[in-house]
Amino acid sequence: MAAKKRIRTIGSVSKELLKKSREAALAAVQVFNNPAITFKAEIYVVLMVISWTYLLHANYRKHGIEYRYYRMVGKRKRFDHTANGAEKYWELERCLNDKASPVDKNAANNLRFLIELRHEIEHQMTKRLDEFLSARFQACCLNYNDHIKNLFGDEHGIDKHLAFSLQFSSITRDHVNLLDQTVGLPGHILAFITGFDAKLTADEFNDPRFAYRILFVPKTANRKGQADQVIEFVKADSELAKGINAQYAVIKETERPKYLPKQVVAAMQAAGYPRFSMHHHTQFWKQVDAKNPAKGLGTLVVKTWYWYEPWIEQVSAHCADNAAQYQ
């Protein structure tokens, strides 16, 4: 006999928190799928952080875990208040840090990324965040749906209210190349993303709970009278994905290789330009303003500058044009 499903009982405060959490999540996805809104990535991040915060508050409330800031005065709790007298509740990061947090590590990594991204974007406008980080936004939404159902029951899931937005144009090679470029993202955003990803292990970075990467393939009906599907989702380790042919387009977010300046110099010397030195490299990047964030040729991680492969190509072309000087 199948085990009976555990009945979850929650109080009125938890119910209200849960209601606000779901509304914020639904609003975030609806905004992100609205083609008339261009500020969608920023709105999505803010609303999903609010949504997750209320979800964890509801969970802690249900289990009798204190999620307000306080200090002990003798044997009594003295609660912290805002300047206007309201009690201070835990922010999302504090909720995740608590030992009672129900959020698994990879889903928490995704949320920590969004929290830090919000800090970077809250004071200035950005561009192209939605297509560049869509895998992480998708993971956040799916993680939320899984957690709210696990914590409060399937009836609270948001999947029945949502659908994937319909694309009105095909994805061409030009579109794929555009998505693969980071030019246009502000330098501080690029630096943040690179720095955050560098802290993750390969398994953490590739986990679908951190960034949900999918394979899009054409899908037609097998029988007459059967409705066609616009897309089909295929697992990356499936036989279809392994044997995919040229008619299909694969879009996958990957970590870009990064190189230290000394590695760039060593590569030029190995390529037949032994006189090319670190001094020449420094002179050249200053001459062409290569560290300008708008050019997307490298990024600053903590206090160290790393170069991307397009910069190595430029340096190689420079050495070839000045072969007599460097050979």
C-alpha positions in Angstrom: 0.0 0.0 0.0 1.3 3.4 -0.9 2.4 5.6 2.0 0.1 8.3 2.9 1.2 11.8 1.9 2.2 13.8 4.9 -0.3 16.6 5.6 1.4 20.0 6.1 -0.4 22.4 8.4 0.5 26.0 8.5 -0.7 29.0 10.4 -2.3 32.2 9.1 1.0 34.2 9.0 2.8 31.4 7.1 -0.2 31.3 4.7 0.1 35.0 4.1 3.8 34.8 3.5 3.3 31.9 1.2 0.7 33.8 -0.8 3.0 36.8 -1.2 5.9 34.5 -2.2 3.9 32.9 -5.0 2.6 36.2 -6.3 6.1 37.6 -6.4 7.4 34.5 -8.3 4.5 34.6 -10.8 5.0 38.3 -11.3 8.7 37.8 -11.9 8.1 35.2 -14.6 5.3 37.1 -16.3 7.5 40.2 -16.5 10.4 38.2 -17.9 8.2 36.7 -20.6 6.7 40.1 -21.5 8.2 41.3 -24.9 7.2 44.9 -24.2 9.4 45.2 -21.2 13.1 45.8 -21.7 14.1 46.1 -18.0 13.0 42.5 -17.4 16.2 40.9 -16.0 16.5 43.5 -13.3 12.9 43.2 -12.3 13.0 39.4 -12.4 16.0 39.3 -10.0 14.5 41.7 -7.5 11.1 39.9 -7.4 12.6 36.4 -7.2 14.8 37.5 -4.2 11.6 38.8 -2.5 9.8 35.6 -3.4 12.4 33.3 -2.0 12.7 35.4 1.1 9.0 35.1 1.9 9.1 31.4 1.1 11.9 30.8 3.7 10.2 33.0 6.2 7.0 30.9 5.8 9.0 27.7 6.3 10.8 29.0 9.4 7.5 30.3 10.8 5.9 26.9 10.2 8.7 25.2 12.1 8.9 27.7 14.9 12.3 29.0 14.0 12.9 32.6 14.9 13.8 34.6 11.8 13.9 38.1 13.3 17.1 39.8 14.4 17.6 40.0 18.1 20.1 40.1 20.9 20.0 38.6 24.3 19.6 40.9 27.3 19.9 38.6 30.3 17.5 35.8 29.5 15.2 37.9 27.3 15.3 38.5 23.6 15.6 42.2 22.6 14.5 42.4 18.9 16.2 44.8 16.5 14.1 47.5 14.8 14.4 49.8 11.8 14.6 53.5 12.2 10.8 53.6 11.9 10.2 51.0 14.6 9.5 47.9 12.5 11.1 44.6 13.5 14.0 43.5 11.4 13.5 40.2 9.6 16.2 38.1 8.0 17.2 38.9 4.5 17.5 36.0 2.0 21.3 35.5 2.5 20.8 35.2 6.2 18.0 32.7 5.6 20.3 30.6 3.4 23.2 30.7 6.0 21.0 29.3 8.8 21.7 25.6 9.6 18.0 25.0 9.3 17.8 26.2 5.7 16.0 23.7 3.5 17.7 24.9 0.3 20.3 22.5 -1.2 23.8 23.7 -2.0 23.5 24.2 -5.7 20.1 25.9 -5.5 21.7 28.1 -2.8 24.6 28.9 -5.1 22.1 30.1 -7.7 20.4 32.3 -5.2 23.7 33.7 -3.9 24.5 34.6 -7.5 21.2 36.5 -7.9 21.7 38.3 -4.6 25.1 39.5 -5.5 23.9 40.4 -9.0 21.2 42.5 -7.5 23.8 44.4 -5.5 25.6 45.1 -8.8 22.6 46.3 -10.8 20.4 48.1 -8.3 22.0 51.5 -8.8 22.5 51.5 -12.5 20.9 50.2 -15.7 22.4 47.3 -17.6 22.0 45.7 -21.0 21.6 42.1 -22.3 21.4 40.4 -18.9 18.4 38.4 -19.8 19.9 36.4 -22.7 23.3 36.1 -21.1 22.1 34.8 -17.8 18.8 33.2 -18.8 20.0 29.7 -17.8 20.5 30.9 -14.2 17.1 32.7 -14.2 15.4 29.5 -15.5 17.1 27.4 -12.8 16.0 29.9 -10.1 12.4 29.5 -11.2 12.5 25.7 -11.4 14.2 25.5 -8.0 11.5 27.7 -6.5 8.8 25.5 -7.9 10.5 22.3 -6.5 11.1 23.8 -3.1 7.6 25.3 -2.5 6.1 22.0 -3.4 8.5 20.0 -1.2 8.0 22.4 1.8 4.2 23.0 1.5 2.7 20.5 -0.9 2.2 20.1 -4.6 -0.9 22.3 -4.5 1.3 25.4 -3.9 3.4 24.8 -7.1 3.5 27.5 -9.7 4.1 25.3 -12.7 0.4 24.9 -13.5 0.2 28.7 -13.9 3.2 29.1 -16.2 4.1 28.2 -19.8 7.2 28.8 -21.8 7.1 31.9 -24.0 6.6 31.3 -27.7 9.4 32.4 -30.0 8.1 34.1 -33.2 11.4 33.7 -35.1 13.8 30.9 -35.7 17.2 30.8 -33.9 19.9 31.3 -36.6 23.6 31.0 -36.4 23.8 34.8 -36.1 21.6 34.7 -33.0 23.8 32.0 -31.5 26.9 34.0 -32.1 25.2 37.1 -30.6 24.3 35.1 -27.4 27.9 34.0 -27.1 29.3 37.5 -26.9 29.7 39.4 -23.7 30.4 42.8 -25.3 27.8 45.2 -24.1 27.7 44.0 -20.5 29.2 46.5 -18.1 32.7 45.8 -16.9 31.6 45.4 -13.3 29.0 42.9 -14.2 31.5 40.8 -16.2 34.0 41.0 -13.3 31.3 39.9 -10.9 30.1 36.9 -13.0 33.7 35.7 -13.6 34.7 36.1 -10.0 31.6 34.3 -8.7 31.9 31.4 -11.2 35.6 31.0 -10.4 34.7 30.1 -6.8 32.5 27.1 -7.9 33.7 23.6 -8.6 33.1 22.1 -12.1 30.3 20.0 -10.7 28.7 23.0 -9.0 28.9 25.2 -12.1 27.4 22.5 -14.3 24.6 21.5 -11.9 21.2 22.3 -13.4 20.1 23.8 -10.1 22.7 26.5 -10.6 22.1 27.1 -14.3 19.5 25.2 -16.3 20.9 24.7 -19.8 18.8 23.0 -22.4 19.0 21.6 -25.8 16.5 22.9 -28.4 15.6 20.6 -31.3 12.9 20.8 -34.0 9.9 18.6 -33.2 7.1 17.5 -35.5 4.0 15.4 -34.9 4.3 11.7 -35.4 0.7 11.2 -36.6 -1.8 13.3 -38.5 -4.0 15.3 -36.4 -1.5 15.5 -33.6 -0.4 19.0 -32.5 3.2 19.9 -33.2 5.4 21.0 -30.3 7.6 24.0 -30.8 10.5 22.6 -28.8 11.5 19.4 -27.1 13.7 19.3 -24.0 16.5 16.7 -24.2 18.8 15.7 -21.4 22.5 16.5 -22.1 23.6 12.9 -21.4 20.9 11.3 -23.5 21.6 9.3 -26.7 19.9 11.9 -28.8 22.1 14.7 -27.4 25.2 12.6 -28.0 24.2 11.8 -31.5 22.9 15.2 -32.4 23.4 16.2 -36.1 24.1 19.4 -37.9 20.4 20.4 -38.4 19.9 21.0 -34.7 21.1 24.0 -32.8 22.7 23.6 -29.4 22.9 26.6 -27.1 24.9 26.1 -23.9 26.3 28.6 -21.5 30.0 27.8 -20.8 32.9 29.2 -18.8 35.2 31.2 -21.1 38.9 30.3 -20.9 41.0 33.0 -19.2 44.7 33.6 -19.4 47.2 35.5 -17.3 49.5 38.0 -19.0 52.5 35.8 -18.6 50.6 33.0 -20.4 49.9 35.3 -23.3 53.6 36.3 -23.5 54.7 32.6 -23.3 52.3 31.7 -26.1 53.8 34.3 -28.4 57.3 33.2 -27.6 56.4 29.6 -28.3 54.8 30.7 -31.6 58.2 32.0 -32.8 58.5 35.5 -31.3 61.1 34.9 -28.6 61.8 38.7 -28.2 58.2 39.5 -27.3 58.3 40.3 -23.6 56.0 41.4 -20.8 57.1 45.0 -21.5 56.0 44.7 -25.1 52.7 43.1 -24.1 52.0 46.0 -21.6 52.8 48.6 -24.2 50.5 47.0 -26.7 47.4 46.7 -24.5 47.8 50.2 -23.3 48.2 51.4 -26.9 44.9 49.8 -28.0 43.1 50.4 -24.7 42.5 46.6 -24.5 41.3 46.7 -20.9 38.4 48.9 -21.7 35.4 46.8 -20.4 33.4 47.7 -23.5 35.8 45.6 -25.7 35.2 42.4 -23.7 38.8 41.3 -24.2 39.4 40.4 -20.5 38.2 40.7 -17.0 39.4 41.6 -13.5 39.0 38.8 -11.0 39.6 40.1 -7.4 42.8 42.0 -8.2 44.1 40.0 -11.1 43.5 40.7 -14.8 42.7 37.8 -17.1 42.7 37.9 -20.9 40.2 36.0 -23.2 41.1 34.2 -26.4 40.2 37.1 -28.7 43.0 39.1 -27.1 45.5 36.4 -27.8 44.5 36.5 -31.4 45.1 40.3 -31.5 48.5 39.9 -29.9 49.4 37.2 -32.4 48.4 39.5 -35.3 50.4 42.3 -33.8 53.5 40.0 -33.5 53.1 38.9 -37.1 52.9 42.5 -38.3 56.1 43.2 -36.4 57.9 40.0 -36.9 61.3 41.6 -37.5 61.2 43.1 -34.0 60.1 40.0 -32.1 61.8 37.1 -33.9 
